[in-house]
Amino acid sequence: MRHHVMLTVVASVCAVAFASRASAQAAATPSAGPIVVHAPDIRWADGPPSLPRGAQFALLEGNPADAVPLTLRLKLPPNYRIPPHWHAVLEHVTVLSGTLNVGMGEQPTYAGGTALSAGSYAVMPQKMVHSAWTGSDGVVFQLHSVGPWSITYVNAKDDPSRARP
């Protein structure tokens, strides 16, 4: 259960951010043929307004605003925090490097929780409230889902898109 919660937190944060920035990168769709993305060719962009500043993402497949398969990568810097939130869709998260910490519930502690290290995989159910944070090394993870992607913060004041111009 802890692994599922961590994955949902990470995926939720990414989904909202990507939906607003999907036009920043041209991602192949399954109907266009095979999708091959070599690591050195990944184009990173600033995270969407729905995530706290400092996040980066790369859209590998799909469009977060559409009901299609979605694959993206997220880079969260050291000591990064995503307040309690939930997503409308199921999320699958695979940690590629670093550690992603996930806590469940409406009150963040940014301590304890479930630590997902490199190679870890988690699935987060729809609408499960969670928070996420990184340690001193940050994290890179891959998120898979089916859109449309969104993130809803438990406390509206925590929504970074409200504070951005």
C-alpha positions as CSV (number, residue, x, y, z in Angstrom):
1,M,0.0,0.0,0.0
2,R,2.8,2.4,0.8
3,H,4.4,1.9,-2.6
4,H,1.1,2.6,-4.3
5,V,0.6,5.8,-2.4
6,M,4.1,7.1,-3.2
7,L,3.6,6.4,-6.9
8,T,0.3,8.2,-6.9
9,V,1.8,11.3,-5.3
10,V,4.5,11.6,-7.9
11,A,2.3,10.9,-10.8
12,S,-0.3,13.3,-9.8
13,V,2.1,16.2,-9.5
14,C,3.5,15.4,-12.9
15,A,0.3,15.0,-14.6
16,V,-1.0,18.5,-13.8
17,A,2.3,20.1,-14.8
18,F,2.5,18.3,-18.1
19,A,-1.0,19.1,-19.2
20,S,-0.3,22.8,-19.2
21,R,3.0,22.3,-20.9
22,A,2.2,19.6,-23.4
23,S,2.6,22.0,-26.3
24,A,6.2,22.8,-25.3
25,Q,7.4,19.5,-26.7
26,A,6.2,17.4,-29.6
27,A,5.6,13.9,-28.4
28,A,4.9,11.0,-30.7
29,T,1.6,9.2,-30.5
30,P,1.2,5.4,-30.8
31,S,-0.7,5.8,-34.1
32,A,2.4,7.5,-35.6
33,G,4.5,4.3,-35.2
34,P,7.1,3.2,-32.8
35,I,8.3,5.7,-30.2
36,V,12.0,5.6,-29.4
37,V,13.6,8.1,-27.1
38,H,17.3,7.9,-26.4
39,A,18.4,9.4,-23.0
40,P,20.8,12.0,-24.5
41,D,18.0,13.3,-26.7
42,I,15.4,13.9,-24.0
43,R,14.4,17.6,-23.9
44,W,13.7,18.8,-20.4
45,A,11.4,21.8,-19.8
46,D,10.4,23.7,-16.7
47,G,7.7,22.1,-14.7
48,P,4.1,23.2,-15.2
49,P,2.5,25.9,-13.1
50,S,0.6,23.2,-11.1
51,L,3.9,22.1,-9.5
52,P,6.1,24.1,-7.2
53,R,9.0,25.9,-9.0
54,G,12.1,23.9,-9.6
55,A,10.6,20.8,-11.2
56,Q,11.5,19.8,-14.7
57,F,9.7,17.4,-17.1
58,A,10.0,15.7,-20.4
59,L,6.9,14.4,-22.2
60,L,7.7,11.1,-24.0
61,E,4.3,10.0,-25.2
62,G,0.8,11.3,-25.4
63,N,-0.9,14.6,-24.4
64,P,-1.8,15.1,-20.7
65,A,-5.0,16.9,-21.7
66,D,-6.4,14.0,-23.7
67,A,-7.7,10.6,-22.8
68,V,-4.7,8.7,-24.2
69,P,-1.7,6.8,-22.8
70,L,0.8,9.2,-21.2
71,T,4.5,8.8,-20.4
72,L,6.6,11.5,-19.0
73,R,9.7,11.9,-16.9
74,L,10.1,14.3,-14.0
75,K,13.2,15.7,-12.3
76,L,12.6,17.1,-8.8
77,P,15.6,18.9,-7.2
78,P,17.0,18.3,-3.8
79,N,14.7,19.1,-0.8
80,Y,11.7,19.6,-3.0
81,R,8.2,19.3,-1.6
82,I,4.7,18.7,-3.1
83,P,1.9,19.5,-0.7
84,P,-1.0,17.1,-0.1
85,H,-2.9,16.5,-3.3
86,W,-4.8,13.9,-5.4
87,H,-5.2,12.9,-9.0
88,A,-8.3,11.9,-11.0
89,V,-6.5,9.0,-12.7
90,L,-4.5,6.0,-11.7
91,E,-0.7,6.6,-11.8
92,H,2.3,4.3,-12.3
93,V,5.7,5.5,-11.1
94,T,9.1,4.1,-11.7
95,V,12.0,5.8,-9.9
96,L,15.1,6.0,-12.2
97,S,17.5,7.8,-9.9
98,G,17.5,9.3,-6.4
99,T,14.7,8.7,-3.9
100,L,11.1,9.8,-4.0
101,N,9.4,10.0,-0.6
102,V,5.6,9.7,-0.4
103,G,3.3,10.3,2.6
104,M,-0.4,9.6,2.8
105,G,-3.1,11.8,4.1
106,E,-4.1,15.4,4.2
107,Q,-1.4,16.5,6.7
108,P,2.1,16.5,5.3
109,T,5.0,15.6,7.6
110,Y,7.8,15.4,5.0
111,A,9.4,12.7,7.2
112,G,8.8,9.0,7.4
113,G,6.4,7.9,4.7
114,T,7.5,5.4,2.0
115,A,10.9,5.9,0.4
116,L,11.1,4.8,-3.3
117,S,14.7,4.4,-4.3
118,A,16.1,3.9,-7.8
119,G,14.4,0.8,-9.5
120,S,11.3,1.1,-7.3
121,Y,7.8,0.9,-8.8
122,A,4.5,2.1,-7.4
123,V,0.9,2.4,-8.5
124,M,-1.3,5.1,-7.0
125,P,-5.1,4.7,-7.0
126,Q,-7.4,7.5,-8.2
127,K,-8.1,10.3,-5.7
128,M,-5.7,9.0,-3.0
129,V,-4.5,12.0,-1.1
130,H,-0.7,12.1,-0.7
131,S,2.3,14.4,-0.5
132,A,5.8,13.9,-2.0
133,W,9.3,15.1,-1.3
134,T,12.9,14.5,-2.1
135,G,16.1,14.4,0.0
136,S,19.5,15.8,-0.6
137,D,19.9,14.1,-4.0
138,G,16.6,14.9,-5.7
139,V,14.9,12.3,-7.9
140,V,14.2,11.4,-11.5
141,F,11.2,9.2,-12.1
142,Q,8.9,8.1,-15.0
143,L,5.2,8.4,-14.8
144,H,2.7,6.3,-16.9
145,S,-1.0,6.8,-17.0
146,V,-4.0,7.5,-19.2
147,G,-5.1,11.2,-19.3
148,P,-6.6,13.6,-18.9
149,W,-4.1,14.4,-16.2
150,S,-4.8,16.8,-13.3
151,I,-3.7,17.6,-9.8
152,T,-6.0,18.9,-7.1
153,Y,-4.4,20.2,-3.9
154,V,-6.2,19.5,-0.6
155,N,-5.7,23.2,0.4
156,A,-6.2,25.6,-2.4
157,K,-3.6,27.9,-1.0
158,D,-1.0,25.2,-1.7
159,D,-1.7,25.3,-5.5
160,P,1.4,26.9,-7.0
161,S,-0.5,27.9,-10.2
162,R,-2.5,30.4,-8.1
163,A,0.7,32.2,-7.1
164,R,2.3,32.3,-10.6
165,P,1.7,35.3,-12.9
